[in-house]
Structure formats: structure tokens, C-alpha cells
């Protein structure tokens, strides 16, 4: 068949760009929210970097910076296409607001804490994606989860087992071991973001 006569549905969708999306993933207790908060503070004066607040169907605790929404509101936003990415985990709904799409389309670097399960969807949607895997040894993760006091032992063990799930394939992955002072690991995240910002097209 003449390529010019192929059906329209064979045409690859245009991906969101020219900005970049940084997906911060990793097991519970790895310190993702802490590193993101520290990196956001370090990059506060950079207009080309955005840290959107996630939507979640429960009230955030002191370690998180999310916007709480009711399950009904969550489903409405998803149904209306008002989320950039969304997923379910631990019986809760999570989403990245659609303002992230606008920022990436405007050429900015957007940094978000997400589930590793939505990496394939993000790769299909955005032109430039970097996955940052934040991790730590299992005993460190267990201690951090217990210190949060949010879950019982069975729930903690379930999270730790899930931490062993393989990371979906991605063309660009940066691994950060968060085992020392969090400022050190956060600085590596800052370096990744600054490198992407410097590559603006």
C-alpha cells in the first residue's frame, strides 16, 4: 500500500512536548516525597521547572504534598479527561492534574511522583520522559514504613513485596539510592532536572 494512502488510524499520535516529564518512582519508604520537596526548594527560582501537586482520594499526611479529592470527584475528573495521568493503588485513586500537560507543551520540565505501572502510558503520551527510580535496602524501607505509623505489619509486608516488581522498560532511567542524608540524593534529582531544562528545544 502506498504510505500516503494508509488509514488515518495508522498514523502515530503526536506526543506531548517539547518539554520533558520526570517520573519519580520507587517503593514506599524510599523517600520520594522528601527528595521531591528538597529538589523543589532548590529549583524554586527556575521558571522552567514545575512540580505539580498530585490528586489523591484521601487526606495527605505530614510526609506528602497532595491535594485531596473525593472518590466521586476523582472519577469525574478522570471521565472528563481532566487528568494528565491517573492510576489506582492501595485502594486509592491517584492522578497528576492536566496542568502538567500544559507545562510540558510549554517546554517546561515537569517532575511528578507516580506509580511505576503508569510508565508505559507516559512513554506513549510524552515525547521526552526520564524515569528516576528512588530506592533503598529492604530493611531501611521497612523501618521507614513502620515509622510512618500509617499501616499495619501486613500492609507493610505487601508494600515491600511490591517493591520487588520489575520496573517497566524505559529508554532513560536514573537510579538514586536514598540511604544517606536526603540532601545528597535530592541533589542528584536536581542534576537530572537541570540537564533536561538545559536541553530545551
Buried (B, 14 or more C-beta within 10 A) or exposed (E): EEEEEEEEEEEEEEBBBBBBBBBBBBBBBBBBBBBBBBBBEBBEEBEBBBBBBBBBBBEBEEBBBBEEBEEEEBBEBBEEEBBBBBBEBEEEBBBBBBBBBBBBBEBBBBBBBBBBBBBEBBBEBBBBBBBBBBBBEBEBBBEBBBEEEEBEEEEBEBBBEBBEEEBBEBEBBBEBBBBEEBEBBBBBBBEBBBEBBEEEE
